Amino acid sequence: MILSRRLITHLLPALVLSFPVSAASRLFTDIDTPPGIKIWHGNHNNHIFCTGSGSPTVVLESGLGGNSLDWVLVQPEIARFTRVCSYDRAGYGWSDSGNLPRSIPRLAAELEILLRLAGETPPYILTGHSFGGLINQFFAASYRDKVVGMVLVDSSNTEQFERLENDRRTARLTPTSPSFILYNSTSIPEAIPNEYKPLARLLATKRKSVRALYSELRNFRRSVDELKGLDASRADIPVKVISRGVIPPAGSSLSNDQVGKREVVWKKMQEDLARKNNAALLVSKKPDHYIQLSDPAIVVDAVRSVFNDVRNKGL
């Protein structure tokens, strides 16, 4: 979504944005008709979209401000070999607004309930992008018997605030920091297929989406602290960590040296995450945080590898 920096800086919960609907109408007949189903979840409807068949089921988790459209290139390929579900956290996509605060413990608990209500049975392979990687790690630590594998896609890290905010200018462009969201001119990924962009903008600019993003940002640090208090490492199951290629400094206000330092720290955090989980580290050739859209093959291959490991080990 395109916002003035003044509006973005405040991220008012009641912010109302608009976008012409004519472009989306030519591509999609009804924005209110989701690809999956809506399930009543306490006091709101949650959208979940499951395809394919088999076990274990792969569960796709989006990053800050993301929704199920982030997985349009990955889900059809995974559905060729097992069951796979994408969904919209409360407030995003086709889901209604949910209870506040939108903290990681709440998000993980809501996902567990949603899967049960949808009739999706464990075990699960969790695949999370960015902020979604933290949700997956919390879920895997809280419901250990239900998770048999993980794929972490350019995931956030519990140490990122300390390790990236020593230099405030460098921290501003950390892909999963609140400041990154504030300074970005658009909240939909550049790599999303063109035919989905009008719909993605319409979904992202709904008032409920802005409110959900605002709450997730406000609770980010507290959520990270809660995750630190858990034994979140899962060296007992197959895990893959995927890191993006180096993002160049073009278009930013940072020097080449500052961007280079940021990328070195980010890569080191991905390496540490892989080491903690006894996981293989895969590096995309694409310099893009949204790897599932810019380089979907590496994500699909990682999920398939974890899936095969799980099946071979009889987990």
VENSULFEN-V60632 format. One line per field, one symbol per residue. ss: DSSP state (H for helix, E for strand, C for the rest). psi: psi as a letter, one per 20 degrees, with the letter a starting at -180 (. if undefined). burial: # if it has 24 or more other ideal C-beta (glycine too) atoms within 12 Angstrom, else .. A space follows every 10 residues. Layout:
# VENSULFEN-V60632
ss->???
psi->???
burial->???
This chain:
# VENSULFEN-V60632
ss->CCCCHHHHHH CCCCCCCCCC CHHHHHHCCC CCCCCCEEEE ECCEEEEEEE ECCCCCEEEE ECCCCCCHHH HCCCHHHHCC CCCEEEECCC CCCCCCCCCC CCCHHHHHHH HHHHHHHCCC CCCEEEEEEC HHHHHHHHHH HHCHHHEEEE EEECCCCCCH HHHHCCCHHH HCCCCCCHHH HHHCCCCCCC CCCHHHHHHH HHHHCCHHHH HHHHHHHHCH HHHHHHHHCC CCCCCCCEEE EEECCCCCCC CCCCCHHHHH HHHHHHHHHH HHHHHHCCCE EEECCCCCCC HHHHCHHHHH HHHHHHHHHH HHHCC
psi->qoqqhggghh lphjpprqpp igghhhhpho hjorhbqppp nejrppppop raqrqqpppp prapirahhi jhigghhhih irqppqrpqp hqcjqrqaqq qmqggggggh gggggghijp qrrqopoppc hhhggghggh hhmhiipiqq ooolqrqijh ghiijhohhg hhkphjqhhg ghiqiqjqph ipqhiigggg ggghjqghgh ggggghghjg ghgghhhhiq niqmiirppp ppqrrpprip irjqrhgghg gghgggghhh ghggghjlqp pqpqipmphm hihhmhhhgg hgggggghgg ghik.
burial->#.#....#.. #...#.#.#. ...#...#.. #..######. #..####### ##...##### ########## #####.###. ########## ########.. ########## #####..#.# .######### ########## ####.##### ########## #.##.....# ########## ####..###. ##...##### ######.### #######.## #.##.##..# .###..#### ####.##... .#.#...##. ###.###.## .###.##.## ####.##### ######.### #######.## ....#
